[in-house]
Amino acid sequence: MSVIIVLKFVHYLALFLAGGLGVAGGFIQSAHKREGVPPAPPVQKAMRAMAWLSLGAIILLWVTGIGLGHMIYGTLALGWAFSMKLAGASILLVAIAMVNMTLSAASRTGQPPSALVMTYAPMASRGALVLVFAGIAITTTG
């Protein structure tokens, strides 16, 4: 039982981190886009750090989620709604990984990050979060 509590605590902490970083990154990007100015170098550095933390958080969510699923239910085959949640989490993982690769490449080359990735990855992430939250709400409702 104590392992489950620790896994849940870490899972919720990772969820908090990933969500906070996603919201903060979105606000920073939209503010700079609205003003038509690129982020200053310290802001770019902070955005890259937030992207890496977000990737770490989503990986931690996957690891703890798989552990919790197996420890509590003995399986991850929990129905269509849970499968929808996993699909959303997969999309989210891919979107965050793409942002990280794009920001790393831009940092190495000194070029701005791909506008295509930086435009569509946040939209994909938001849609993925809808799937995740709807799927888990349905799954955990009697």
C-alpha positions in Angstrom: 0.0 0.0 0.0 2.8 2.5 0.8 4.3 1.9 -2.6 1.0 2.9 -4.2 0.9 6.1 -2.1 4.4 7.0 -3.1 3.6 6.3 -6.8 0.5 8.4 -6.6 2.3 11.2 -4.9 5.0 11.2 -7.6 2.4 10.9 -10.3 0.5 13.9 -9.0 3.7 15.9 -8.6 4.7 15.2 -12.2 1.2 16.1 -13.4 1.5 19.4 -11.5 4.9 20.1 -13.0 3.9 19.2 -16.6 0.7 21.3 -16.3 2.4 24.3 -14.9 5.2 24.3 -17.4 2.7 23.9 -20.2 0.7 26.8 -19.1 3.7 29.0 -18.4 5.3 28.2 -21.8 2.0 28.9 -23.6 1.7 32.3 -21.9 5.3 33.2 -22.7 4.9 32.2 -26.4 1.6 34.0 -26.9 2.9 37.2 -25.3 5.9 37.3 -27.6 3.9 36.4 -30.6 1.3 39.1 -29.9 4.0 41.7 -29.5 5.9 40.5 -32.6 9.3 40.2 -30.8 11.4 37.2 -30.3 12.1 36.1 -26.7 15.3 37.5 -25.2 18.1 35.0 -24.8 17.5 34.4 -21.1 13.8 33.8 -21.8 14.8 31.4 -24.6 17.0 29.6 -22.2 14.2 29.4 -19.6 11.8 28.1 -22.2 14.3 25.3 -23.2 14.7 24.4 -19.5 10.9 24.3 -19.1 10.5 22.1 -22.2 13.1 19.6 -20.8 11.4 19.6 -17.4 8.0 19.0 -19.1 9.4 16.1 -21.0 10.9 14.6 -17.8 7.5 15.1 -16.1 5.5 13.4 -18.8 8.0 10.4 -18.8 7.6 10.3 -15.0 3.8 10.3 -15.5 4.1 7.3 -17.9 6.4 5.3 -15.5 4.3 5.9 -12.4 1.0 5.5 -14.3 2.1 2.1 -15.7 3.2 1.1 -12.2 -0.1 2.3 -10.6 -2.2 0.5 -13.3 -0.5 -2.8 -12.7 -0.4 -2.5 -8.9 -4.0 -1.4 -8.5 -5.8 -3.1 -11.4 -3.3 -5.7 -12.5 -3.7 -4.5 -16.1 -3.9 -1.5 -18.3 -6.8 -2.9 -20.2 -9.4 -0.8 -18.4 -11.8 -0.1 -21.2 -12.3 2.3 -24.1 -12.1 5.5 -21.9 -8.7 4.5 -20.4 -7.5 3.7 -23.9 -8.6 7.2 -25.0 -6.6 8.5 -22.0 -3.5 6.6 -23.1 -3.9 7.8 -26.7 -4.0 11.4 -25.4 -1.0 10.8 -23.2 0.9 9.3 -26.2 0.1 12.4 -28.4 1.2 14.6 -25.5 4.5 12.8 -25.2 5.2 13.1 -28.9 4.3 16.8 -29.0 6.6 17.6 -26.0 9.4 15.5 -27.5 9.0 17.4 -30.8 9.2 20.7 -29.1 12.3 19.6 -27.2 14.0 18.5 -30.4 13.0 21.7 -32.2 14.3 23.9 -29.5 17.5 21.9 -29.2 18.1 22.1 -32.9 17.4 25.9 -33.0 19.7 26.4 -30.1 22.5 24.5 -31.8 22.1 26.3 -35.2 21.3 29.8 -33.8 18.1 29.9 -35.9 14.6 30.4 -34.6 12.7 27.3 -33.8 10.4 25.9 -36.5 7.2 28.0 -36.5 5.3 25.0 -37.7 6.2 22.8 -34.7 5.9 25.7 -32.3 2.4 26.5 -33.6 1.0 23.0 -33.9 2.6 21.2 -30.9 0.8 23.4 -28.3 -2.5 22.8 -30.1 -1.9 19.1 -30.2 -1.0 19.2 -26.6 -4.2 20.9 -25.6 -6.3 18.5 -27.6 -4.3 15.6 -26.1 -5.0 16.9 -22.6 -8.8 16.9 -23.4 -8.5 13.2 -24.2 -6.5 12.5 -21.1 -8.8 14.3 -18.7 -12.0 13.1 -20.3 -10.6 9.5 -20.4 -9.6 9.5 -16.8 -12.8 11.2 -15.6 -14.9 8.5 -17.4 -12.6 5.7 -16.3 -12.7 6.6 -12.6 -16.5 7.3 -12.5 -18.5 4.4 -11.0 
